[in-house]
Amino acid sequence: MVEGETWAVTSNVEYNTLELPLYSVHGINHPQTLKMKAVLEGREVVAMVDSGASHNFVSKELVKELGLVVDEGVRFAVCLGDGGRIGCQGLCKNLNIDLGQCQMRIAGYIFELGGIDLILGVDWLRTLGDVLLNWEKMQMKFSWGGRTMELHGDPSLNQSIVSLKSIVKTTDVKFGGAVLVKWKSDADGQPSTVVPTPNGALHRLLDTYAVVFCEPQGLPPNRNQDHAIII
């Protein structure tokens, strides 16, 4: 088992179960969360304070980049809110985190996160004692080392789910792309045709799934039922 590996948890295996909202896994803001910049082991990271997460979680990718020491003997299961559990492995202890006004040490369970580097959950919040939180203003106050600390969320880091209807109504959405081309020259040295040149990864993808990307030949096969509207 390698560090940070995940696997399906069977019903006859018991692991310590941790709670983590599905939205938080992808760094999406939801009620009772706030994001801020922090410094973890000398690296600037994006941290999310999440009262819906039972423990602290650190990005698997960040752990590899920083070469952090991992206790691979720690195995746990993460419940993402859909009733299923994902088996995981790896705990980073005594991580130095700088939140601007205060520095402290935390432990973080390794998990595959997207759009976020660190999640500070209830396990961290309860170490602060009495905490005054204003989720709407993205502010939190607590006492640390005999002083009152005040942390503010950074609105520029917020990510939220947007409905398709909202996207359609948006008029200032810009799309961009780039195409690599290869020019073929005729006898006079003048360009005659342009041939798209996919990169190696794209070329392998097209070859692997050629049956998906090939040009359709004829109509789709007949089915007993093509479509149904259940009322």
Secondary structure by P-SEA (a helix, b strand, c coil): cccbbbbbbccccccbbbbbbcccccccccccbbbbbbbcccbbbbbbbcccccbbbbbaaaaaaacccccccccbbbbccccbbbbbbbbbcbbbbbcccccccbbbbbcccccccccccaaaaaaacbbbbcccccbbbbbcccbbbbbbbbcccbbbbbcaaaaaacccccccbbbbbbbbbcccccccbbbbbbcaaaaaaaaaacccccccccccccccccccccc
